[in-house]
Amino acid sequence: MTVGFSGDPEASWSILLEADLDEAPDPAAVAARMSGASVSFPNIGPAPSVVAPSTWDETRAGFADSRYTEGDPLVRVALAHKRLMIAAHHGAVDGLGLVALLGIALGEPVSSSATGVAQRAPDRSYLLNAADRLREAVFTPPTRVQPTRSGHETGDHLVSRELRRTKLGSTRLTAAALHATRAWNAAHGAAHDRVVAAIGASWRGGADPLPEAASALLRLRMPVGADENAVRVLLANAAPEAGFPSAQNLVARLGMRLLAPRLGSTFLASNLGVVKAGVRAVRFYPSASGRSGVAFGVVTTGEFTTVTLRARRRDFGADAAAELLDLLCDRAVVEDGTPR
């Protein structure tokens, strides 16, 4: 039985964090620390096993695409020499929860500059929000990042780019994703006048992250012609969504299935901030769901800022996914002035 989680029924809800390490850790020590975490934090389920994959890319794809089933660990861990991969069900931990698991796996403290949205509160109830989303889906669905194909492949492409350390906060990331979406759709003869950005956030900050789920979501309807300054104002004044229905809510699940092609946002952007950890670089892949199935992730560690894209294989080929990510990176670097 698949683990229940409200939202897009097609999504695996598996989020990933990859770290490039300075030294190869002892797999037995990593396994022991992760086992201890499952005792202290039962939300992550049974102790995860630590696998040593011979084919890293295939393991990453499996971690990202495979659904979580009842009784299985809700955290997956892989090691390959100086690389560490942690995946988790988004109902068990959020992005900052993955950062916490990174610290547990390495046996050292980690932190993030992410501030969270604890000082904000939803400005309306879930029911009112759901009614608005339903009305939007029926009459004015958000712009979709234009697919380049109509296939039957399952799962997602996971693409990453490594930049020199650059100032890429949530405002600049969202603005760059907005620019990339407009440029992409214009080049493919598609409209881009109703872009809606979903911003992945957390109710807590990253100063002392815990392997728990405290996800929050901001949703920004972008005016035509919005630039980075407009995004900054929208983001500063956005109220978090009031939440989601239970995965056992049959009415909600049926509605999501019927309206899935029109629900959700144009893209999701999630920034884990500046992560302080004894690693060379970190890559974060949020969950891609909703109308476009496109998600961008950013982490800055040490000398590097990594930018990732997650996109459905059925809608985008590998080359198309890489091109879309490059559009965002080129815009972000131009705005910051930092060479790639």
C-alpha positions as CSV (number, residue, x, y, z in Angstrom):
1,M,0.0,0.0,0.0
2,T,1.3,3.4,-1.0
3,V,2.0,5.8,1.9
4,G,-0.8,8.5,1.8
5,F,0.0,12.1,1.3
6,S,-2.3,14.8,0.1
7,G,-1.5,16.6,-3.2
8,D,-0.8,15.5,-6.7
9,P,-1.6,11.8,-6.9
10,E,1.0,11.3,-9.7
11,A,3.9,12.5,-7.5
12,S,6.2,10.1,-5.6
13,W,6.6,12.8,-2.9
14,S,10.2,11.8,-2.6
15,I,12.6,14.7,-2.0
16,L,16.4,14.3,-2.3
17,L,19.6,15.8,-1.0
18,E,23.0,14.9,-2.5
19,A,26.3,16.0,-0.9
20,D,29.8,15.9,-2.3
21,L,32.1,15.1,0.7
22,D,35.7,15.9,1.4
23,E,36.3,12.4,2.8
24,A,34.6,9.1,2.3
25,P,32.6,8.2,5.5
26,D,32.5,4.8,7.2
27,P,29.2,3.2,5.9
28,A,28.8,1.3,9.2
29,A,29.0,4.5,11.2
30,V,26.5,6.3,8.9
31,A,24.1,3.3,9.2
32,A,24.4,3.4,13.0
33,R,23.7,7.1,13.2
34,M,20.7,6.8,10.9
35,S,19.3,3.9,12.9
36,G,19.6,6.0,16.0
37,A,17.7,8.9,14.3
38,S,14.8,6.6,13.5
39,V,14.4,5.8,17.3
40,S,14.5,9.5,18.3
41,F,12.3,10.6,15.4
42,P,9.7,7.8,14.7
43,N,8.1,9.9,12.0
44,I,10.8,8.7,9.6
45,G,9.8,5.1,10.1
46,P,12.0,2.0,10.4
47,A,15.8,2.5,10.3
48,P,16.9,3.1,6.7
49,S,19.4,0.9,5.1
50,V,22.6,2.4,3.7
51,V,23.4,1.1,0.2
52,A,26.6,1.5,-1.8
53,P,25.4,1.8,-5.4
54,S,27.7,0.9,-8.3
55,T,25.5,3.1,-10.6
56,W,24.8,6.4,-8.9
57,D,22.5,7.9,-11.5
58,E,20.2,4.8,-11.5
59,T,20.1,4.9,-7.7
60,R,19.2,8.6,-7.7
61,A,16.4,7.9,-10.2
62,G,15.1,5.0,-8.1
63,F,15.2,7.1,-4.9
64,A,13.3,9.9,-6.6
65,D,10.7,7.9,-8.6
66,S,9.9,5.0,-6.3
67,R,6.8,5.4,-4.1
68,Y,7.0,4.7,-0.4
69,T,4.9,1.8,0.8
70,E,3.5,1.0,4.2
71,G,6.1,-0.6,6.6
72,D,9.1,0.6,4.6
73,P,11.6,3.2,5.8
74,L,10.5,6.8,4.8
75,V,14.2,7.7,4.4
76,R,16.6,6.2,1.9
77,V,20.4,6.6,2.1
78,A,23.2,5.8,-0.4
79,L,27.0,6.2,-0.2
80,A,29.5,6.0,-3.0
81,H,33.0,6.9,-1.9
82,K,32.9,10.7,-1.3
83,R,29.2,11.1,-2.2
84,L,26.1,10.8,0.0
85,M,22.5,10.8,-1.0
86,I,19.5,11.1,1.3
87,A,15.9,10.8,0.1
88,A,12.8,11.0,2.2
89,H,9.0,11.1,1.9
90,H,7.9,14.7,2.0
91,G,5.3,13.7,4.6
92,A,8.0,12.7,6.9
93,V,10.6,15.5,6.5
94,D,10.8,18.7,4.6
95,G,13.8,20.3,2.9
96,L,15.3,21.5,6.2
97,G,14.6,18.0,7.6
98,L,16.9,16.6,4.9
99,V,19.6,19.1,6.0
100,A,19.1,17.7,9.5
101,L,19.5,14.1,8.2
102,L,22.7,15.2,6.5
103,G,24.1,16.2,9.8
104,I,23.0,13.0,11.5
105,A,24.5,10.9,8.7
106,L,27.9,12.7,9.0
107,G,27.8,12.9,12.8
108,E,28.4,16.7,12.8
109,P,26.3,19.8,13.3
110,V,24.8,21.5,10.3
111,S,22.7,24.6,9.9
112,S,21.0,26.7,7.2
113,S,20.4,30.4,6.9
114,A,16.8,29.8,5.9
115,T,14.5,31.8,8.3
116,G,11.2,30.0,7.8
117,V,7.8,31.7,8.0
118,A,6.9,31.1,11.6
119,Q,6.0,34.8,12.0
120,R,3.4,34.6,9.2
121,A,-0.1,33.2,9.4
122,P,-2.6,32.0,6.8
123,D,-5.0,34.8,5.9
124,R,-7.9,32.5,5.3
125,S,-9.2,29.0,6.0
126,Y,-8.4,25.9,4.0
127,L,-12.0,25.7,2.8
128,L,-11.9,29.3,1.4
129,N,-8.5,28.6,-0.1
130,A,-9.7,25.4,-1.7
131,A,-12.7,27.1,-3.2
132,D,-10.4,29.7,-4.8
133,R,-8.1,27.1,-6.2
134,L,-11.1,25.2,-7.6
135,R,-12.4,28.3,-9.3
136,E,-8.9,29.1,-10.6
137,A,-8.6,25.5,-12.0
138,V,-11.9,25.7,-13.8
139,F,-11.8,29.2,-15.2
140,T,-8.3,30.6,-15.2
141,P,-5.8,27.7,-14.8
142,P,-2.2,28.8,-14.3
143,T,0.2,29.0,-17.2
144,R,1.9,25.6,-17.8
145,V,5.6,25.4,-18.6
146,Q,5.1,24.2,-22.2
147,P,5.9,20.5,-22.6
148,T,8.2,19.4,-25.5
149,R,6.6,16.0,-25.9
150,S,3.7,13.9,-24.9
151,G,5.1,10.6,-23.7
152,H,4.3,7.8,-21.3
153,E,7.5,7.6,-19.3
154,T,7.1,7.8,-15.6
155,G,9.3,9.6,-13.1
156,D,11.3,12.8,-13.3
157,H,14.5,14.1,-14.9
158,L,16.9,15.4,-12.2
159,V,19.3,18.0,-13.6
160,S,21.8,20.1,-11.7
161,R,24.2,23.0,-12.3
162,E,27.1,24.1,-10.1
163,L,27.8,27.8,-10.0
164,R,30.4,29.8,-8.1
165,R,28.9,31.0,-4.9
166,T,26.2,33.6,-5.9
167,K,23.5,35.6,-4.2
168,L,20.5,33.5,-5.1
169,G,17.8,34.0,-2.4
170,S,14.2,33.1,-2.8
171,T,13.3,36.4,-4.5
172,R,16.0,36.1,-7.2
173,L,15.4,32.4,-7.6
174,T,11.7,33.0,-8.2
175,A,12.3,36.0,-10.5
176,A,14.8,33.9,-12.5
177,A,12.3,31.0,-12.8
178,L,9.7,33.5,-13.9
179,H,12.0,34.8,-16.6
180,A,12.9,31.3,-17.7
181,T,9.2,30.3,-17.9
182,R,8.4,33.3,-20.0
183,A,11.4,32.8,-22.4
184,W,10.7,29.1,-22.7
185,N,7.0,29.5,-23.5
186,A,7.6,32.4,-25.9
187,A,10.2,30.2,-27.8
188,H,7.6,27.4,-28.0
189,G,4.7,29.5,-29.0
190,A,2.8,29.2,-25.7
191,A,1.2,31.8,-23.6
192,H,2.8,33.0,-20.3
193,D,0.3,35.5,-19.0
194,R,-0.9,33.6,-15.9
195,V,2.2,32.4,-14.2
196,V,1.7,31.2,-10.6
197,A,4.8,30.5,-8.5
198,A,4.7,28.1,-5.6
199,I,7.5,28.8,-3.0
200,G,8.5,25.9,-0.8
201,A,9.2,27.1,2.7
202,S,9.2,25.8,6.3
203,W,7.4,26.9,9.4
204,R,10.8,26.8,11.2
205,G,14.2,28.2,10.5
206,G,17.4,26.3,9.8
207,A,19.6,27.3,12.7
208,D,19.0,24.0,14.4
209,P,17.2,21.8,11.9
210,L,15.4,18.6,12.9
211,P,14.4,15.6,10.7
212,E,10.7,16.5,10.8
213,A,8.0,17.8,8.4
214,A,7.2,21.5,8.9
215,S,6.5,22.4,5.3
216,A,4.9,25.7,4.3
217,L,3.8,26.9,0.9
218,L,3.5,30.4,-0.5
219,R,1.7,31.0,-3.7
220,L,2.3,34.1,-5.9
221,R,0.2,35.1,-8.8
222,M,2.5,37.0,-11.1
223,P,1.3,40.2,-12.8
224,V,2.1,40.5,-16.5
225,G,5.5,42.2,-16.7
226,A,6.5,41.5,-13.1
227,D,10.2,41.9,-12.5
228,E,12.5,41.0,-9.5
229,N,11.3,44.1,-7.5
230,A,7.7,43.0,-8.0
231,V,8.5,39.5,-6.9
232,R,10.2,40.8,-3.8
233,V,7.1,42.8,-2.8
234,L,4.8,39.8,-3.5
235,L,7.0,37.4,-1.5
236,A,7.3,39.8,1.4
237,N,3.6,40.1,1.7
238,A,2.5,36.5,0.9
239,A,0.6,34.6,3.5
240,P,1.3,30.8,3.8
241,E,-1.3,28.4,2.5
242,A,-3.7,27.1,5.2
243,G,-2.7,23.5,4.6
244,F,-4.0,20.5,2.7
245,P,-6.7,17.9,3.2
246,S,-6.0,14.5,4.7
247,A,-4.8,11.9,2.3
248,Q,-7.8,9.9,3.4
249,N,-10.2,12.6,2.3
250,L,-11.9,10.8,-0.6
251,V,-13.6,13.9,-1.9
252,A,-10.4,15.8,-2.1
253,R,-8.5,12.9,-3.7
254,L,-11.2,12.6,-6.4
255,G,-11.2,16.3,-7.1
256,M,-7.4,16.3,-7.4
257,R,-7.5,13.4,-9.9
258,L,-10.2,15.0,-12.0
259,L,-8.6,18.4,-12.1
260,A,-5.0,17.4,-11.9
261,P,-4.1,18.8,-15.4
262,R,-5.4,22.3,-14.3
263,L,-4.5,22.4,-10.7
264,G,-1.3,23.5,-9.0
265,S,1.2,26.2,-10.0
266,T,3.4,27.0,-13.0
267,F,6.5,25.9,-11.1
268,L,7.8,25.4,-7.6
269,A,10.9,27.1,-6.3
270,S,12.6,26.1,-3.0
271,N,15.7,27.5,-1.5
272,L,17.5,25.9,1.4
273,G,19.7,28.9,1.9
274,V,23.3,28.9,2.9
275,V,24.0,25.5,4.5
276,K,27.0,25.2,6.9
277,A,28.3,21.7,6.8
278,G,31.6,19.9,6.3
279,V,30.9,19.2,2.7
280,R,32.1,20.5,-0.7
281,A,28.7,21.0,-2.3
282,V,25.0,20.1,-1.8
283,R,22.2,19.5,-4.3
284,F,18.5,19.6,-3.4
285,Y,15.7,18.2,-5.5
286,P,12.2,19.3,-4.2
287,S,9.1,17.4,-5.3
288,A,7.7,18.3,-8.7
289,S,4.0,18.2,-8.8
290,G,1.0,20.1,-10.0
291,R,0.1,21.5,-13.5
292,S,3.6,21.7,-14.9
293,G,5.5,19.2,-12.7
294,V,8.5,21.5,-12.7
295,A,10.5,22.3,-9.5
296,F,13.7,24.3,-9.0
297,G,16.0,23.9,-6.0
298,V,18.9,25.9,-4.7
299,V,21.5,25.4,-2.0
300,T,24.7,27.4,-1.3
301,T,27.5,25.6,0.5
302,G,31.1,26.8,0.8
303,E,32.3,28.1,-2.5
304,F,29.4,26.8,-4.6
305,T,25.8,27.5,-5.3
306,T,23.9,24.6,-6.8
307,V,20.7,24.9,-8.9
308,T,18.6,22.0,-9.8
309,L,15.6,21.2,-11.9
310,R,13.1,18.4,-11.5
311,A,10.7,17.8,-14.4
312,R,8.4,15.0,-15.6
313,R,9.9,12.7,-18.2
314,R,6.6,12.3,-20.0
315,D,6.6,16.0,-20.8
316,F,10.3,16.9,-21.2
317,G,13.3,15.1,-22.8
318,A,16.6,15.2,-20.9
319,D,17.9,17.9,-23.3
320,A,14.8,20.1,-22.9
321,A,15.1,19.8,-19.1
322,A,18.7,20.9,-19.2
323,E,17.9,23.8,-21.5
324,L,15.2,25.1,-19.2
325,L,17.5,25.0,-16.2
326,D,20.2,26.8,-18.2
327,L,17.7,29.6,-18.9
328,L,17.2,30.1,-15.2
329,C,20.9,29.9,-14.3
330,D,21.8,32.4,-17.1
331,R,19.3,34.9,-15.7
332,A,20.3,34.4,-12.1
333,V,24.0,34.9,-13.0
334,V,23.2,38.1,-15.0
335,E,21.3,39.6,-12.1
336,D,24.0,38.8,-9.6
337,G,27.0,39.6,-11.9
338,T,28.9,36.5,-10.8
339,P,30.6,34.5,-13.6
340,R,29.4,31.0,-14.1
